[in-house]
Amino acid sequence: MSIQDVRTLTQSQGDFGTGSRAWLAMAILWCKTTLLS
C-alpha cells in the first residue's frame, strides 16, 4: 500500500466521517507494516 492508495481511499470515502474508523485502522496497519519491514 502506498500513499497514493491512501489518497484514493480518502477520496472514495468522500466524507471522511463515513468510514473514518475503517480508514484509520488501515492507516495504522500500513504504518505498522512499513515500520516493521
Secondary structure by P-SEA (a helix, b strand, c coil): ccaaaaaaaaaaaccccccaaaaaaaaaaaaaaaaac
